[in-house]
Amino acid sequence: MRLRVTITTLVAVALLLGTLFGSDDDFPVGPFRMYATTDALDAPVRDTRVAALDDTGAALDLTETDTGLRRAEVEGQLDRPDLPRLLAVAYERRNPDATPLRRVTIVVTWHELRDGRPTGRTTEETVAAWER
């Protein structure tokens, strides 16, 4: 009985400390703020895509099926300078019979909002690129 009370108390203290001082990295005892915050209604919304050009000159949009990485995983690693090269390697491993890629570019399309609604205006930003 004492063991259960001790474990319950330790878990409760960890949850309390994680809630007060933790970050998303401390999950499951820290707060999961991703779903607890909102952006301003006029803040632009990001839409990330991975564009590629193969050796024949054909343009491709690389998807999770092509690389094994979901869009959220790509967005979470945008600060990695070698990410486009790694996506090219992942693509070629998953698609060994495909024409090799010449260029991979990570493009962010920013959709402008006004009062939380799209205005129809967008801006594209190339955030990383790799070329063979």
Contacts in CASP RR format, 6 or more apart in sequence:
PFRMAT RR
TARGET T0000
AUTHOR 0000-0000-0000
METHOD contacts of the structure
MODEL  1
MRLRVTITTLVAVALLLGTLFGSDDDFPVGPFRMYATTDALDAPVRDTRV
AALDDTGAALDLTETDTGLRRAEVEGQLDRPDLPRLLAVAYERRNPDATP
LRRVTIVVTWHELRDGRPTGRTTEETVAAWER
14 29 0 8 1.000
15 29 0 8 1.000
15 30 0 8 1.000
17 29 0 8 1.000
18 26 0 8 1.000
18 29 0 8 1.000
18 30 0 8 1.000
18 31 0 8 1.000
19 30 0 8 1.000
19 31 0 8 1.000
22 29 0 8 1.000
22 30 0 8 1.000
22 31 0 8 1.000
23 30 0 8 1.000
23 31 0 8 1.000
23 33 0 8 1.000
24 30 0 8 1.000
24 31 0 8 1.000
24 32 0 8 1.000
24 33 0 8 1.000
24 34 0 8 1.000
39 45 0 8 1.000
41 113 0 8 1.000
41 114 0 8 1.000
41 115 0 8 1.000
41 116 0 8 1.000
42 113 0 8 1.000
42 114 0 8 1.000
42 115 0 8 1.000
42 116 0 8 1.000
43 113 0 8 1.000
44 110 0 8 1.000
44 111 0 8 1.000
44 112 0 8 1.000
44 113 0 8 1.000
44 123 0 8 1.000
45 110 0 8 1.000
45 111 0 8 1.000
45 113 0 8 1.000
45 118 0 8 1.000
46 75 0 8 1.000
46 108 0 8 1.000
46 109 0 8 1.000
46 110 0 8 1.000
47 108 0 8 1.000
47 109 0 8 1.000
47 110 0 8 1.000
47 111 0 8 1.000
48 71 0 8 1.000
48 74 0 8 1.000
48 75 0 8 1.000
48 78 0 8 1.000
48 106 0 8 1.000
48 107 0 8 1.000
48 108 0 8 1.000
48 109 0 8 1.000
49 61 0 8 1.000
49 71 0 8 1.000
49 106 0 8 1.000
49 107 0 8 1.000
49 109 0 8 1.000
50 61 0 8 1.000
50 62 0 8 1.000
50 63 0 8 1.000
50 67 0 8 1.000
50 74 0 8 1.000
50 84 0 8 1.000
50 87 0 8 1.000
50 104 0 8 1.000
50 105 0 8 1.000
50 106 0 8 1.000
50 107 0 8 1.000
51 59 0 8 1.000
51 60 0 8 1.000
51 61 0 8 1.000
51 62 0 8 1.000
51 104 0 8 1.000
51 105 0 8 1.000
51 106 0 8 1.000
51 107 0 8 1.000
52 59 0 8 1.000
52 60 0 8 1.000
52 61 0 8 1.000
52 62 0 8 1.000
52 88 0 8 1.000
52 91 0 8 1.000
52 101 0 8 1.000
52 103 0 8 1.000
52 104 0 8 1.000
52 105 0 8 1.000
53 59 0 8 1.000
53 60 0 8 1.000
53 101 0 8 1.000
53 102 0 8 1.000
53 103 0 8 1.000
54 60 0 8 1.000
54 98 0 8 1.000
54 99 0 8 1.000
54 100 0 8 1.000
54 101 0 8 1.000
54 102 0 8 1.000
55 99 0 8 1.000
55 100 0 8 1.000
55 101 0 8 1.000
55 102 0 8 1.000
56 99 0 8 1.000
57 102 0 8 1.000
58 99 0 8 1.000
60 66 0 8 1.000
60 101 0 8 1.000
62 87 0 8 1.000
62 91 0 8 1.000
62 104 0 8 1.000
64 70 0 8 1.000
64 71 0 8 1.000
66 91 0 8 1.000
66 94 0 8 1.000
66 95 0 8 1.000
67 87 0 8 1.000
67 90 0 8 1.000
67 91 0 8 1.000
67 94 0 8 1.000
68 90 0 8 1.000
68 94 0 8 1.000
69 87 0 8 1.000
69 90 0 8 1.000
74 83 0 8 1.000
74 87 0 8 1.000
74 106 0 8 1.000
77 83 0 8 1.000
78 106 0 8 1.000
78 127 0 8 1.000
78 128 0 8 1.000
80 86 0 8 1.000
80 128 0 8 1.000
81 128 0 8 1.000
82 130 0 8 1.000
83 106 0 8 1.000
83 128 0 8 1.000
84 104 0 8 1.000
84 105 0 8 1.000
84 106 0 8 1.000
84 128 0 8 1.000
84 129 0 8 1.000
84 130 0 8 1.000
85 104 0 8 1.000
85 130 0 8 1.000
87 104 0 8 1.000
87 106 0 8 1.000
87 130 0 8 1.000
88 101 0 8 1.000
88 104 0 8 1.000
88 130 0 8 1.000
88 132 0 8 1.000
91 98 0 8 1.000
91 101 0 8 1.000
91 104 0 8 1.000
92 98 0 8 1.000
92 100 0 8 1.000
92 101 0 8 1.000
100 132 0 8 1.000
101 132 0 8 1.000
102 131 0 8 1.000
102 132 0 8 1.000
103 129 0 8 1.000
103 130 0 8 1.000
103 131 0 8 1.000
103 132 0 8 1.000
104 129 0 8 1.000
104 130 0 8 1.000
105 126 0 8 1.000
105 128 0 8 1.000
105 129 0 8 1.000
105 130 0 8 1.000
106 126 0 8 1.000
106 127 0 8 1.000
106 128 0 8 1.000
106 129 0 8 1.000
107 124 0 8 1.000
107 125 0 8 1.000
107 126 0 8 1.000
107 127 0 8 1.000
108 124 0 8 1.000
108 125 0 8 1.000
108 127 0 8 1.000
109 122 0 8 1.000
109 123 0 8 1.000
109 124 0 8 1.000
109 125 0 8 1.000
110 122 0 8 1.000
110 123 0 8 1.000
110 124 0 8 1.000
110 125 0 8 1.000
111 118 0 8 1.000
111 120 0 8 1.000
111 121 0 8 1.000
111 122 0 8 1.000
112 118 0 8 1.000
112 119 0 8 1.000
112 120 0 8 1.000
112 121 0 8 1.000
112 122 0 8 1.000
112 123 0 8 1.000
113 119 0 8 1.000
END
